[in-house]
Amino acid sequence: MSLVLPDEIHARVNGALDEGFPMCMVAVGDDAQPVVSFRGSTQTFGDDALALWVRGESSSTLNAIAKNPSVALMYTNMPARKFFIFRGQAAVTTDPGERDQVWEGQHALEKARDTERTGTAVVVRLDSVQGSGIDLKRD
């Protein structure tokens, strides 16, 4: 089965912060330990990727993905009984158009925390999505 995110995933991920359930990202640090962070800027990026904005110059998340791009993200809304686990390969994008798209796609609350746009745009090309009746894998 090819990996094309259904409309429900787009709606859930892009509305996660408004629902009060920001997404959680896990990368692997230098010491082989998990680097866990909540990502209110997470958004769908086309039909087969997620994107996020990482604020600040120094970031354990950015350091981790520079050495090991394999990451997982989790959406959980237990009152709605919906959960999704996303696995993929993360990379900083230096493409100005993609960077602008990620900036514009994030929630206004997240934009307000980096008004100078000094953060970094990260795109996660998805390998799989599972949960709540979804089982997608990249061909």
Phi, psi and chi 1 to 4 in degrees:
 res  aa     phi    psi   chi1   chi2   chi3   chi4
   1 MET       -  135.7  177.3  179.8  -71.2      -
   2 SER   -79.1  159.4   65.6      -      -      -
   3 LEU   -98.2  100.4 -161.2  152.9      -      -
   4 VAL  -129.1  118.8  175.1      -      -      -
   5 LEU   -67.0  126.5  -62.6  174.4      -      -
   6 PRO   -72.9  164.8   20.9  -25.6      -      -
   7 ASP   -55.1  -38.7  -69.2  -16.5      -      -
   8 GLU   -60.3  -40.3  179.1 -175.3   15.5      -
   9 ILE   -64.2  -45.4  -63.4  -78.7      -      -
  10 HIS   -56.1  -47.8  -74.1  -80.9      -      -
  11 ALA   -64.9  -44.5      -      -      -      -
  12 ARG   -66.3  -48.6  -66.1  -85.9  177.8 -166.1
  13 VAL   -64.9  -47.9  168.1      -      -      -
  14 ASN   -70.7  -18.7  -64.6  -27.1      -      -
  15 GLY  -106.0    6.5      -      -      -      -
  16 ALA   -58.5  -44.1      -      -      -      -
  17 LEU   -67.9  -39.5 -164.6   57.2      -      -
  18 ASP   -64.2  -32.3  -77.6  -28.0      -      -
  19 GLU   -72.6  -16.3  -69.3  177.4  -16.5      -
  20 GLY    89.5   16.9      -      -      -      -
  21 PHE  -128.5   73.2  -57.8  103.7      -      -
  22 PRO   -60.0  150.3   22.5  -31.0      -      -
  23 MET   -74.5  154.7  -65.4 -161.9   41.0      -
  24 CYS  -114.8  136.3 -178.5      -      -      -
  25 MET  -118.2  142.1  179.6  174.8  175.7      -
  26 VAL  -127.4  125.3 -179.3      -      -      -
  27 ALA  -121.0  179.2      -      -      -      -
  28 VAL  -115.8  122.5  179.7      -      -      -
  29 GLY   -80.1  174.5      -      -      -      -
  30 ASP   -53.5  -34.4  -77.9  -15.1      -      -
  31 ASP   -89.3   15.3   57.0   -1.4      -      -
  32 ALA    64.2   19.0      -      -      -      -
  33 GLN  -100.9  152.7  -65.3  -61.8  -50.2      -
  34 PRO   -64.9  140.9  -13.6   23.4      -      -
  35 VAL  -111.6  108.2  174.9      -      -      -
  36 VAL  -110.2  134.2 -178.5      -      -      -
  37 SER  -150.0  147.0   58.8      -      -      -
  38 PHE   -84.3  139.1  -72.8  100.2      -      -
  39 ARG  -128.7   92.4  -65.3  -74.0  162.2 -165.6
  40 GLY   -70.7  -15.7      -      -      -      -
  41 SER   -89.1   -0.5   64.7      -      -      -
  42 THR   -60.3  137.7  -54.1      -      -      -
  43 GLN  -150.8  157.5   59.6 -161.4  -91.8      -
  44 THR   -74.2  150.7   57.1      -      -      -
  45 PHE  -136.0   91.5 -164.9   75.5      -      -
  46 GLY    75.0 -157.8      -      -      -      -
  47 ASP   -95.1   -4.6  -77.9  -25.5      -      -
  48 ASP  -142.6   23.2   66.7  -12.5      -      -
  49 ALA  -149.6  160.3      -      -      -      -
  50 LEU  -116.8  160.2  -59.9  179.1      -      -
  51 ALA  -140.2  158.2      -      -      -      -
  52 LEU  -153.9  160.7   50.9  109.5      -      -
  53 TRP  -111.6  123.4 -171.8  -97.3      -      -
  54 VAL  -105.3  116.7  179.4      -      -      -
  55 ARG   -79.0  150.5  -66.0 -174.2  -54.3  -87.1
  56 GLY    89.0  156.6      -      -      -      -
  57 GLU   -75.0  -47.6  -59.2  -92.3  -26.6      -
  58 SER  -101.4  128.8  176.7      -      -      -
  59 SER  -148.4  129.8  161.8      -      -      -
  60 SER   -64.2  -30.9   58.1      -      -      -
  61 THR   -66.2  -48.3  -62.4      -      -      -
  62 LEU   -64.0  -40.1  -67.2  176.5      -      -
  63 ASN   -61.4  -41.2  -68.6  -21.8      -      -
  64 ALA   -66.3  -47.9      -      -      -      -
  65 ILE   -71.4  -21.6   65.3  173.1      -      -
  66 ALA   -65.5  -31.6      -      -      -      -
  67 LYS   -95.5  -31.9  -63.3 -164.1 -169.6  -85.0
  68 ASN  -145.7  103.4 -178.1  -10.5      -      -
  69 PRO   -74.2   -6.7   27.0  -33.9      -      -
  70 SER   -71.2  124.1  -65.6      -      -      -
  71 VAL  -137.0  165.0  -60.6      -      -      -
  72 ALA  -133.3  144.8      -      -      -      -
  73 LEU  -128.0  149.9  -69.2   99.1      -      -
  74 MET  -132.0  132.0 -174.3  171.2   52.9      -
  75 TYR  -108.3  127.7  167.6   89.8      -      -
  76 THR  -137.9  122.9  -53.5      -      -      -
  77 ASN  -134.3   86.5  179.6  -27.2      -      -
  78 MET   -67.5  -34.8  -67.2  -43.9  -71.5      -
  79 PRO   -57.9  -35.3  -27.1   36.1      -      -
  80 ALA   -87.6   -4.4      -      -      -      -
  81 ARG    57.3   45.3  -55.7 -153.1   38.8   87.7
  82 LYS  -125.6  132.4  -67.3  -70.9 -179.0  175.3
  83 PHE  -149.2  147.9   67.6   92.6      -      -
  84 PHE  -143.6  139.0  -56.7  104.0      -      -
  85 ILE  -115.8  124.1  -62.6  170.4      -      -
  86 PHE  -109.2  132.0  -56.9   85.0      -      -
  87 ARG  -124.6  140.1  -68.9 -179.8 -177.1   89.4
  88 GLY  -174.2 -167.1      -      -      -      -
  89 GLN  -114.0  121.1  -55.2  -60.0  -54.1      -
  90 ALA   -97.5  144.7      -      -      -      -
  91 ALA  -151.2  143.3      -      -      -      -
  92 VAL   -69.0  134.0  168.9      -      -      -
  93 THR  -100.3  132.2 -178.4      -      -      -
  94 THR  -106.1   -3.0   55.8      -      -      -
  95 ASP   -66.4  120.7  176.8  -86.0      -      -
  96 PRO   -57.7  -37.7  -20.7   30.2      -      -
  97 GLY   -66.5  -43.9      -      -      -      -
  98 GLU   -65.6  -42.3  -76.6 -172.9  -14.2      -
  99 ARG   -58.8  -45.2 -170.6  174.6 -170.4  -80.5
 100 ASP   -62.7  -40.9  -72.5  -15.0      -      -
 101 GLN   -63.2  -42.1 -174.0  177.7  -12.8      -
 102 VAL   -66.3  -44.1  173.8      -      -      -
 103 TRP   -57.4  -50.8  168.8  -99.0      -      -
 104 GLU   -67.1  -30.2  -69.0  -58.5  -32.0      -
 105 GLY   -79.1  -12.6      -      -      -      -
 106 GLN   -81.2  161.8   69.9  177.6  -41.8      -
 107 HIS   -63.2  146.1 -164.8  -77.2      -      -
 108 ALA   -58.1  -35.5      -      -      -      -
 109 LEU   -61.7  -37.5  -70.2  172.3      -      -
 110 GLU   -72.5  -41.0  -69.2  -65.2  -40.2      -
 111 LYS   -58.4  -39.1  -76.7 -175.7 -171.1  177.2
 112 ALA   -65.3  -18.1      -      -      -      -
 113 ARG   -89.6   -2.8  -62.5 -178.5   74.5 -170.1
 114 ASP  -147.5   61.9 -174.4    9.8      -      -
 115 THR   -64.1  -21.9   57.3      -      -      -
 116 GLU   -86.1   -3.0  -60.5  -62.3  -44.2      -
 117 ARG    57.0   43.2  -69.9 -179.3   65.1  163.6
 118 THR   -88.0   -4.8   59.2      -      -      -
 119 GLY   -73.8 -173.1      -      -      -      -
 120 THR  -125.0  134.9  -57.5      -      -      -
 121 ALA   -89.0  130.8      -      -      -      -
 122 VAL  -122.4  134.1  173.5      -      -      -
 123 VAL  -115.1  132.8  174.9      -      -      -
 124 VAL  -111.4  108.4  179.4      -      -      -
 125 ARG   -78.7  117.2  -58.9  -69.1  174.0 -160.3
 126 LEU   -77.7  138.0  -63.7  171.5      -      -
 127 ASP   -98.8  -32.3  -64.0  -38.4      -      -
 128 SER  -158.7  155.6   67.3      -      -      -
 129 VAL  -139.5  127.6 -178.2      -      -      -
 130 GLN  -137.3  151.6  -71.2  143.5  -24.0      -
 131 GLY   129.3  157.5      -      -      -      -
 132 SER    38.1   55.3  -65.5      -      -      -
 133 GLY    79.4    9.1      -      -      -      -
 134 ILE  -115.0  133.5  -58.3  -75.0      -      -
 135 ASP  -146.7   89.6 -172.2   10.0      -      -
 136 LEU  -113.7  140.3  -56.2  172.6      -      -
 137 LYS  -137.7  143.8  -68.7 -177.3  176.9   57.2
 138 ARG   -68.2  137.0 -174.5  172.8  -62.8  -79.3
 139 ASP   -66.0      -  -72.8  -23.9      -      -
